[in-house]
Amino acid sequence: MTPTPVSSMLLVLAASFVGSFGAVFLKLGSAKLVDGFWHILNPQLAAGVALFMGSSYFFVMGIRHGELSVLYPMVSLGYIWTLVWSRLFFKEAFTRQKFVGLALILLGVFFVGLGSR
């Protein structure tokens, strides 16, 4: 198989970025669920679902011309975006354990990317 094109990597990176915003909106929308089940129909939850669907579109477009074994691990980069958004939007703490986990994710993505050469 031919090497994974940079355009495919960028599409998957965009998918992880958009998907991380989907998680933020799902959390915002979930706060309204304490008022009963029918509050599941709220704009924040709808936005979260729409962002995850948009993320899936970018992912599908990205994997069409690349190696799945290289591109799929890149989805885990969404955890990095999510850590940043959780700090900005929800004032969640950065901890040493979170940074170690993120470093391991980056290291893993790096090594999987090396394996494609």
N, C-alpha and C positions, 0 to 999 in steps of 0.2 A: 504494500500500500504506500501511496505517496505521503510525505510528511504533512502534518496538520498545518493548514495555512493560518497565517496570523489573523486573517479576517474571521475565521471560525473561533479562534481564541477570544477575539474582541467581542463577538456575539455572545459567547458563553459568559464572559466577564460582565457584559451588560445584563445578562439574565440574572446573574447573582446579585447585581446592584439593585435591579428592579424588584427582585424577589425579597430582598432585605427590607425594602419599604413596605412590601406587602405584609410582612410580619409586624411592622410597626402599626399599620392600620388595623390589623386583626386584633392586636392588643388594645388599641384605643376603642374599637367597637365592642370588644368583650366586656368592657367596664359597664356597658348598658344592659348586659344580660341579667343583672341582679334584679331587674324590675319585671322579669318574667320572660318566658320563651319567645313570645312574639316580638320582643325587642331585637331578635336576631335579624330582623329586617331593618337595619340602620345603615346610614351612608358610610360609616367607617368600615364596617364589615364588608359592605359591597365593594368599597375601594380596595380593601385588602385582597379580596377574591379576584378582582379585576387585575390588580398588579401581579398576582401570582399567575394568572392566565397570560398576561403580557410577557412575563418572565419565561413561561413555557414556550411561547412563540419564538423568542430570541434563542432559547436553548435548542429548539428543533432546527431552526435555521443554521445554528452553529454546528450541530453534529452531522449535518448532511455531507460535508466535505472533509471531515477530519476524523481522527482516531478517537473512538469513544473512550478508550482506556486513558487517553491524555486529557480529553475535554471534561469528562464527568467529574474527576477530582477537582477541577476548577470551580465547580458549583459550591464547594465547601468554602470558597473565598467569601461567600455571602455571610458566613459567621463573623468575619472581620467587620464588614459593613454593619451588621446587626449590633455588634458590640459598641460601635461608635454611635449608632442611632439610639441605642438603649441608654447610653450616657447622656446624650443631648436632649432627648425627649422625655425620658423617665427618671433621670438623675440616678441611674444605677451605678454602683461603685465599680471602678476598675480594681481588680485584685491581682495578686501575683499569680494565682492559679489560672486566671483567665488569660493572662499574658503568656504563660507557659503553654497553655493549650493552643492559643493562636500561633505561637512560634512553631509548635509541632505541626499544625495544619499547613503553614507556609512551607515548612521543610518537606513535608510529604508531597505537596503539590509540585515543589521544585524538583524532587527526585523522580516523580512520575513523568514530569516534563522532560527530564534528561533521558529517560528511558525511550522516548520517541525518536531519538536521533540515531 
